[in-house]
Amino acid sequence: MTWRVIKVFGGFDRRVWLLLFGMLAFRFGQGLYFPFSAIHFHNVLGIPLSLVGVGLACLAVASVVSGLVSGPLTDRYGRKPVMLLALAGSAASFFAFSLVDGFAGYLAVSILAGLAGSAMFDAARNAMVADVTPPGRRSRAYGLVRVGGNVGWALGPMTAGAVSAAAGGDGDVYRALFTGTSALTAAVMVVLAFAVRESLPSPKEAARRAGSASGLHRALSDGAFVALLGSGVLLYYVFTQDWQALPVYARNFVGVPDGQIGLFLGGNGAMVILLQLPISYLIDRGSKVGALLVGALLFAASSTTLLLTESFLGILVAFAGFFTLAEMILEVAGNALAADLAPERLRGTYLALFGSCFGAAYGVSPIVAGALLQAGLPHLIWTIQLVAAALAAVGLVALAALRKRGSSSPDA
């Protein structure tokens, strides 16, 4: 059994493993920041929650802009320089967050974090993984790196909570956590600067052949890829909205105690750590479009469960079950399919644009959820999600038809 696991998940390029550990440390650092960021900015600095939401929306919009820029940059100058720039931007952003004392500074740093931060890092990282992994193993490679990130994301908030509790909730502890996140991100940057080799073949030749404007035009003129982008935004709409809406819905509408809310949120992380690799293996052995269709159906099943039940058990099944399975498929099959659709010289552009689907969805879904929860209409949230999942499935069927037509064309 052990030998079979080694055979299935062994043999990856050294850079995949370095990125796995890099992601573990990077997401651990983010986990020190995000759980208490809203508490710090609202409770300590006095920024209204509505304006904290404005900052998050601006960060999401900036991350979409980052996708339009960072992908072509990775194709022109290489994956490694963009990755290091993103980590430097993240380190600077987290440190700056520890210094802001009002809304103006918070908004400015949020925009910086969106432009040169996680979105840019993910675009360069995903391109490097695709560069060094054959198509038939890419889902497993993305799955491995994602497990590393999820382990870090699980440990970060636990550590932050323990530190905050030990400090008695003192406001200064939040600034210390933000500074710690900055230092850890800078450390990841230094390690990757020395340990990771560039994966883009012949960067000078790539710079000659891949102009940013022509690369974006080529990607956005690719019918199959545009269908993937449309489906991706819809699926990420469900993905980003549930994380924002379900804790509030569970507490305020269903009466679920805080401890049980932690159970279904923690169940998500445990499921990812346990099942992401087997699911990635199955995706590699089948159709990535088919896998995404299954993911859309699972998101629909999650929304249907929330429509039909109003209980902790229903939320647990919907989120830790259907939703988490769909999430694991989307995060792996989506990137792997984007890499498969991309011409080699534009791989970074395609992957960055697909990564922007998350930012585009995140800029809208929490606003919709917040408005509907405020109006006491949570069922409309799940109904809209059902429609989004159905439209995503239609887009994926169109994508499959376009790929089939392209493969049968005499010019293909």
C-alpha positions as CSV (number, residue, x, y, z in Angstrom):
1,M,0.0,0.0,0.0
2,T,2.8,2.4,1.0
3,W,4.6,1.6,-2.2
4,R,1.5,2.3,-4.3
5,V,1.1,5.7,-2.6
6,I,4.7,6.6,-3.3
7,K,4.3,5.5,-7.0
8,V,1.1,7.6,-7.4
9,F,2.3,10.7,-5.6
10,G,6.1,10.4,-5.9
11,G,8.4,11.5,-8.7
12,F,7.4,15.1,-8.8
13,D,9.9,17.8,-9.6
14,R,11.7,19.1,-6.5
15,R,10.1,22.5,-7.1
16,V,6.6,21.1,-6.5
17,W,7.7,19.9,-3.0
18,L,9.4,23.3,-2.3
19,L,6.2,25.1,-3.3
20,L,4.2,22.7,-1.0
21,F,6.3,23.7,2.0
22,G,6.3,27.4,0.8
23,M,2.5,27.3,0.7
24,L,2.3,25.7,4.2
25,A,4.4,28.6,5.6
26,F,2.7,31.3,3.5
27,R,-0.9,30.2,4.4
28,F,0.2,29.7,8.1
29,G,1.2,33.4,8.1
30,Q,-2.1,34.4,6.5
31,G,-3.9,32.4,9.1
32,L,-2.2,34.5,11.8
33,Y,-3.7,37.6,10.1
34,F,-7.2,37.0,8.8
35,P,-9.1,35.6,11.8
36,F,-8.5,38.7,13.8
37,S,-8.1,41.4,11.1
38,A,-11.7,42.5,11.1
39,I,-11.8,42.5,14.9
40,H,-8.7,44.7,15.0
41,F,-9.8,47.2,12.4
42,H,-13.3,47.4,13.9
43,N,-13.0,47.0,17.6
44,V,-9.5,48.5,18.1
45,L,-9.3,51.2,15.3
46,G,-13.0,51.9,15.3
47,I,-13.5,51.4,11.5
48,P,-17.2,50.6,10.8
49,L,-17.8,47.1,9.6
50,S,-19.4,48.4,6.4
51,L,-16.1,50.2,5.6
52,V,-14.1,47.1,6.5
53,G,-16.2,45.3,3.9
54,V,-15.3,48.1,1.4
55,G,-11.7,47.4,2.0
56,L,-12.2,43.7,1.3
57,A,-14.1,44.5,-1.9
58,C,-11.3,46.8,-3.0
59,L,-8.8,44.0,-2.3
60,A,-10.8,41.6,-4.4
61,V,-11.0,44.1,-7.3
62,A,-7.3,44.8,-7.1
63,S,-6.6,41.0,-7.2
64,V,-8.5,40.8,-10.5
65,V,-6.4,43.6,-11.9
66,S,-3.3,41.7,-10.6
67,G,-4.4,38.7,-12.6
68,L,-4.5,40.8,-15.8
69,V,-1.0,42.0,-15.2
70,S,0.8,39.2,-13.3
71,G,0.1,36.4,-15.8
72,P,1.7,38.2,-18.8
73,L,4.6,39.2,-16.6
74,T,5.3,35.5,-15.7
75,D,5.2,34.6,-19.4
76,R,7.6,37.5,-20.3
77,Y,10.1,37.5,-17.4
78,G,9.6,34.2,-15.6
79,R,7.7,32.6,-12.8
80,K,10.3,33.1,-10.1
81,P,10.7,37.0,-10.3
82,V,6.9,37.5,-10.1
83,M,6.6,35.0,-7.2
84,L,9.2,36.9,-5.3
85,L,7.7,40.2,-6.1
86,A,4.3,38.9,-4.8
87,L,5.9,37.7,-1.5
88,A,7.7,41.0,-1.1
89,G,4.4,42.8,-1.6
90,S,2.6,40.5,0.8
91,A,5.3,41.0,3.5
92,A,5.1,44.8,3.0
93,S,1.3,44.7,3.1
94,F,1.0,42.7,6.4
95,F,3.6,45.0,8.0
96,A,1.7,48.1,6.8
97,F,-1.5,46.7,8.2
98,S,0.1,46.7,11.6
99,L,0.8,50.4,11.3
100,V,-2.5,51.8,9.9
101,D,-4.5,53.9,12.3
102,G,-7.7,54.7,10.2
103,F,-9.8,53.9,7.2
104,A,-7.7,55.7,4.6
105,G,-4.6,53.7,5.5
106,Y,-6.5,50.5,5.7
107,L,-8.0,51.1,2.3
108,A,-4.6,51.9,0.7
109,V,-2.9,48.9,2.1
110,S,-5.9,46.6,1.1
111,I,-5.4,47.8,-2.5
112,L,-1.7,47.1,-2.3
113,A,-2.3,43.6,-0.9
114,G,-4.7,42.9,-3.8
115,L,-2.2,44.1,-6.5
116,A,1.0,42.5,-5.2
117,G,0.0,39.7,-2.9
118,S,-1.7,36.3,-2.7
119,A,-3.3,36.5,-6.2
120,M,0.0,37.3,-7.9
121,F,1.8,34.6,-5.9
122,D,-0.8,32.0,-6.8
123,A,-0.6,32.9,-10.5
124,A,3.2,32.4,-10.6
125,R,3.1,29.3,-8.4
126,N,0.4,27.6,-10.5
127,A,2.3,28.4,-13.7
128,M,5.5,26.9,-12.2
129,V,3.7,23.7,-11.1
130,A,2.3,23.3,-14.7
131,D,5.8,23.9,-16.2
132,V,7.5,21.1,-14.3
133,T,4.6,18.6,-14.3
134,P,3.3,16.5,-17.3
135,P,-0.4,17.1,-18.0
136,G,-1.4,13.6,-16.7
137,R,-0.1,14.4,-13.3
138,R,-0.9,18.1,-12.9
139,S,-4.1,17.6,-10.8
140,R,-2.0,15.5,-8.3
141,A,0.7,18.2,-8.2
142,Y,-1.9,20.9,-7.6
143,G,-3.5,18.7,-4.9
144,L,-0.2,18.2,-3.1
145,V,0.5,21.9,-3.0
146,R,-3.0,22.7,-1.9
147,V,-2.8,20.2,1.0
148,G,0.3,22.0,2.2
149,G,-1.6,25.3,2.0
150,N,-4.5,23.9,4.0
151,V,-2.4,22.5,6.7
152,G,-0.9,25.9,7.1
153,W,-4.3,27.6,7.0
154,A,-5.5,25.2,9.7
155,L,-2.6,25.8,12.0
156,G,-2.4,29.5,11.6
157,P,-5.8,30.5,13.1
158,M,-5.3,28.0,16.0
159,T,-1.9,29.6,16.8
160,A,-3.3,33.1,16.5
161,G,-6.2,32.2,18.8
162,A,-3.9,30.7,21.4
163,V,-1.6,33.8,21.3
164,S,-4.6,36.2,21.5
165,A,-6.0,34.2,24.5
166,A,-2.7,34.3,26.3
167,A,-2.5,38.0,25.8
168,G,-6.0,38.5,27.1
169,G,-7.3,40.0,23.9
170,D,-5.0,43.1,24.2
171,G,-5.3,45.2,21.0
172,D,-1.5,45.2,20.7
173,V,-1.4,41.5,20.2
174,Y,-3.1,41.9,16.8
175,R,-0.4,44.2,15.6
176,A,2.1,41.7,16.8
177,L,0.4,38.9,14.8
178,F,0.4,41.1,11.7
179,T,4.1,41.8,12.1
180,G,4.7,38.0,12.6
181,T,2.9,37.3,9.4
182,S,5.0,39.9,7.6
183,A,8.3,38.3,8.9
184,L,7.2,34.8,8.0
185,T,6.2,35.8,4.5
186,A,9.6,37.5,4.1
187,A,11.3,34.3,5.2
188,V,9.4,32.3,2.6
189,M,10.6,34.8,0.0
190,V,14.2,34.4,1.0
191,V,14.1,30.6,1.0
192,L,12.4,30.4,-2.4
193,A,14.8,33.0,-3.8
194,F,17.7,30.6,-3.1
195,A,16.1,27.2,-3.4
196,V,13.8,27.4,-6.4
197,R,15.0,27.4,-10.0
198,E,13.2,29.3,-12.8
199,S,10.8,27.0,-14.7
200,L,10.1,29.1,-17.7
201,P,12.2,27.9,-20.7
202,S,14.3,30.6,-22.2
203,P,12.9,33.7,-20.6
204,K,14.6,35.9,-23.2
205,E,12.8,34.1,-26.0
206,A,9.6,34.2,-24.1
207,A,9.9,38.0,-23.7
208,R,10.3,38.3,-27.4
209,R,7.3,36.2,-28.3
210,A,4.8,37.0,-25.5
211,G,3.6,40.6,-25.4
212,S,1.1,41.3,-22.6
213,A,-1.5,42.8,-24.8
214,S,-1.4,40.1,-27.4
215,G,-1.3,37.4,-24.7
216,L,-4.5,38.7,-23.1
217,H,-6.2,39.1,-26.4
218,R,-5.3,35.6,-27.4
219,A,-6.6,34.2,-24.1
220,L,-9.8,36.2,-24.2
221,S,-10.4,35.2,-27.8
222,D,-10.2,31.5,-26.9
223,G,-13.8,30.3,-26.8
224,A,-13.2,27.3,-24.7
225,F,-11.1,29.2,-22.2
226,V,-13.7,32.0,-21.9
227,A,-16.3,29.3,-21.2
228,L,-14.1,28.1,-18.4
229,L,-13.7,31.6,-17.0
230,G,-17.5,32.1,-17.0
231,S,-18.1,28.8,-15.3
232,G,-15.2,29.5,-12.9
233,V,-16.7,32.9,-11.7
234,L,-20.1,31.2,-11.1
235,L,-18.6,28.3,-9.2
236,Y,-16.3,30.6,-7.1
237,Y,-19.4,32.7,-6.4
238,V,-20.8,29.8,-4.5
239,F,-17.4,28.9,-3.0
240,T,-16.7,32.4,-1.6
241,Q,-20.2,33.1,-0.5
242,D,-20.7,30.1,1.7
243,W,-17.6,30.9,3.7
244,Q,-19.0,34.3,4.4
245,A,-22.7,33.5,4.9
246,L,-22.9,30.2,6.6
247,P,-21.4,31.1,10.0
248,V,-23.7,34.1,10.3
249,Y,-26.7,32.1,9.0
250,A,-25.9,29.2,11.4
251,R,-25.6,31.5,14.4
252,N,-28.4,34.0,13.8
253,F,-31.0,32.0,11.9
254,V,-30.6,28.4,13.0
255,G,-29.3,29.0,16.5
256,V,-26.2,26.9,16.2
257,P,-23.8,27.5,19.1
258,D,-20.3,28.9,18.4
259,G,-18.7,25.5,19.2
260,Q,-20.7,23.7,16.6
261,I,-20.0,26.4,14.0
262,G,-16.3,25.6,14.6
263,L,-17.0,21.9,14.0
264,F,-18.4,22.3,10.5
265,L,-15.7,24.9,9.6
266,G,-13.0,22.6,11.0
267,G,-14.7,19.6,9.2
268,N,-14.0,21.3,5.9
269,G,-10.2,21.5,6.6
270,A,-10.1,18.0,7.9
271,M,-11.8,16.7,4.7
272,V,-9.4,18.6,2.5
273,I,-6.4,17.2,4.2
274,L,-7.8,13.6,4.1
275,L,-9.4,13.5,0.7
276,Q,-7.7,16.1,-1.6
277,L,-4.9,13.7,-2.8
278,P,-7.3,10.8,-3.7
279,I,-9.6,13.2,-5.5
280,S,-6.7,14.7,-7.4
281,Y,-5.6,11.3,-8.4
282,L,-9.1,10.5,-9.8
283,I,-9.2,13.8,-11.7
284,D,-5.9,13.0,-13.4
285,R,-7.4,9.6,-14.5
286,G,-10.5,11.1,-16.0
287,S,-11.9,14.2,-17.7
288,K,-11.2,17.6,-16.0
289,V,-14.4,19.0,-17.6
290,G,-16.3,16.1,-16.3
291,A,-14.8,16.6,-12.8
292,L,-15.9,20.3,-12.8
293,L,-19.4,19.2,-13.8
294,V,-19.5,16.9,-10.8
295,G,-18.3,19.9,-8.7
296,A,-21.1,22.0,-10.0
297,L,-23.6,19.3,-9.1
298,L,-22.1,19.0,-5.6
299,F,-22.4,22.8,-5.1
300,A,-26.0,22.5,-6.2
301,A,-26.5,19.6,-3.8
302,S,-25.1,21.8,-1.0
303,S,-27.4,24.6,-1.8
304,T,-30.4,22.3,-2.0
305,T,-29.6,20.8,1.4
306,L,-29.6,24.3,2.9
307,L,-32.9,25.1,1.3
308,L,-34.6,21.9,2.6
309,T,-33.1,21.8,6.1
310,E,-32.7,24.2,9.0
311,S,-30.5,22.2,11.4
312,F,-26.9,21.8,12.4
313,L,-26.8,18.4,10.8
314,G,-28.1,19.8,7.5
315,I,-25.4,22.5,7.6
316,L,-22.7,19.9,8.4
317,V,-23.7,17.7,5.5
318,A,-24.0,20.7,3.1
319,F,-20.7,22.4,4.0
320,A,-18.3,19.7,5.3
321,G,-19.8,17.2,2.8
322,F,-21.1,18.4,-0.5
323,F,-19.5,21.9,-0.5
324,T,-16.0,20.6,0.6
325,L,-16.0,17.9,-2.1
326,A,-16.9,20.5,-4.7
327,E,-14.2,22.9,-3.4
328,M,-11.5,20.2,-3.8
329,I,-12.5,19.5,-7.3
330,L,-12.8,23.2,-8.4
331,E,-9.4,24.2,-6.9
332,V,-7.5,21.3,-8.6
333,A,-9.4,20.6,-11.9
334,G,-9.9,24.2,-12.7
335,N,-6.2,25.1,-12.6
336,A,-5.2,21.8,-14.4
337,L,-7.7,22.5,-17.2
338,A,-6.6,26.1,-17.6
339,A,-3.0,24.8,-18.0
340,D,-4.2,22.2,-20.5
341,L,-6.0,24.8,-22.6
342,A,-3.1,27.3,-22.6
343,P,-0.4,27.5,-25.3
344,E,2.9,26.9,-23.6
345,R,4.1,30.5,-24.2
346,L,0.9,31.9,-22.5
347,R,0.5,29.4,-19.6
348,G,1.0,32.0,-17.0
349,T,-1.5,34.4,-18.6
350,Y,-4.2,31.7,-18.7
351,L,-3.6,30.5,-15.2
352,A,-3.6,34.1,-13.8
353,L,-6.9,34.9,-15.6
354,F,-8.4,31.7,-14.1
355,G,-7.1,32.7,-10.7
356,S,-8.9,36.0,-11.1
357,C,-12.2,34.2,-11.1
358,F,-11.9,34.0,-7.3
359,G,-11.4,37.7,-6.9
360,A,-14.2,38.6,-9.3
361,A,-16.6,36.3,-7.3
362,Y,-15.3,37.5,-3.9
363,G,-16.0,41.1,-4.9
364,V,-19.7,40.3,-5.3
365,S,-20.8,37.3,-3.3
366,P,-20.2,38.7,0.3
367,I,-22.2,41.8,-0.6
368,V,-25.1,39.8,-1.9
369,A,-25.0,37.5,1.1
370,G,-24.8,40.4,3.6
371,A,-27.7,42.2,2.0
372,L,-29.9,39.1,2.0
373,L,-29.0,38.1,5.6
374,Q,-29.7,41.7,6.7
375,A,-33.1,41.5,5.0
376,G,-33.8,38.1,6.7
377,L,-33.9,36.3,3.3
378,P,-31.3,33.5,3.6
379,H,-33.2,31.2,1.4
380,L,-32.6,33.5,-1.5
381,I,-28.9,33.0,-1.0
382,W,-29.1,29.3,-1.6
383,T,-31.6,29.8,-4.5
384,I,-29.2,32.1,-6.3
385,Q,-26.4,29.6,-5.7
386,L,-28.5,26.9,-7.3
387,V,-28.9,29.1,-10.4
388,A,-25.2,29.9,-10.4
389,A,-24.3,26.2,-10.3
390,A,-26.7,25.4,-13.1
391,L,-25.4,28.1,-15.3
392,A,-21.8,27.0,-14.6
393,A,-22.8,23.5,-15.7
394,V,-24.2,24.9,-18.9
395,G,-20.9,26.7,-19.5
396,L,-18.9,23.6,-18.9
397,V,-21.1,21.6,-21.4
398,A,-20.4,24.4,-23.9
399,L,-16.7,24.2,-23.1
400,A,-16.7,20.5,-23.8
401,A,-18.4,21.1,-27.2
402,L,-15.9,23.8,-28.2
403,R,-13.0,21.5,-27.3
404,K,-14.5,18.6,-29.3
405,R,-15.1,20.9,-32.3
406,G,-11.5,22.3,-32.0
407,S,-10.0,18.8,-31.8
408,S,-11.9,17.6,-34.9
409,S,-11.0,20.7,-36.9
410,P,-8.5,20.0,-39.7
411,D,-6.4,23.0,-38.4
412,A,-6.3,21.7,-34.8
